[in-house]
Amino acid sequence: MTIHGFRHTHTSLLFEAGATIKEVQDRLGHSNSKTTLDIYTHVTKKAKHDAANRFAKFMGK
C-alpha cells in the first residue's frame, strides 16, 4: 500500500470512529470539505453494517 493509500484508509477510519467532516477536513489540510468527502471517504464493511443496524432499529426490529 502506498502512503496515499494509508491516507485514504486513515480518513475512512476517522469517520468510522465518529469524527466529523470538519475535523477530518482540518486534519487532512483541505480547504474544502467537498474534497474530503468526494475523494477521501470510502464506505467500509463495518459502516455498511452499522447503517443497516441503525435502519433496522429505526424500523423497530
matplotlib code that plots the C-alpha trace (Angstrom):
import matplotlib.pyplot as plt

x = [0.0, 1.2, 1.4, -1.5, -3.4, -2.8, -4.2, -7.4, -7.6, -6.9, -9.7, -12.2, -11.3, -11.6, -15.2, -15.9, -14.6, -17.1, -15.0, -17.0, -16.3, -14.8, -12.4, -11.3, -11.1, -8.8, -6.7, -6.1, -5.5, -8.2, -9.6, -12.9, -14.9, -16.1, -12.5, -12.6, -16.0, -15.6, -12.1, -11.0, -14.1, -14.9, -17.7, -16.2, -17.9, -18.4, -20.0, -22.4, -23.3, -23.8, -26.1, -28.2, -28.5, -29.5, -32.2, -33.5, -33.6, -35.4, -38.0, -38.5, -36.8]
y = [0.0, 3.5, 6.4, 7.9, 4.6, 4.9, 8.5, 7.2, 4.4, 6.8, 9.1, 6.3, 5.0, 8.5, 8.7, 5.2, 6.3, 9.2, 12.1, 15.0, 16.1, 19.4, 17.5, 15.3, 18.2, 20.1, 17.0, 16.4, 20.1, 20.5, 24.0, 22.5, 19.7, 18.6, 17.3, 15.3, 13.8, 13.1, 11.8, 10.5, 8.9, 5.2, 3.2, 0.3, -3.0, -2.0, 1.3, -0.6, -3.0, -0.1, 1.7, -1.4, -1.9, 1.8, 1.4, -1.9, -0.2, 2.8, 0.5, -1.2, -4.6]
z = [0.0, -0.8, 1.6, -0.2, 0.3, 4.0, 3.9, 2.4, 5.0, 7.8, 6.6, 6.4, 9.9, 11.3, 10.0, 11.3, 14.7, 14.8, 13.6, 12.0, 8.4, 9.7, 12.0, 9.2, 6.7, 9.1, 9.9, 6.2, 5.5, 2.9, 2.3, 1.0, 2.7, -0.7, -1.5, 1.7, 1.0, -2.7, -2.8, 0.6, 2.1, 1.5, 3.0, 5.0, 5.6, 9.3, 8.2, 5.9, 8.7, 11.2, 8.7, 8.3, 12.0, 12.5, 9.9, 11.5, 14.9, 13.4, 11.8, 15.2, 14.6]

ax = plt.figure().add_subplot(projection="3d")
ax.plot(x, y, z, "-o")
ax.set_aspect("equal")
plt.show()
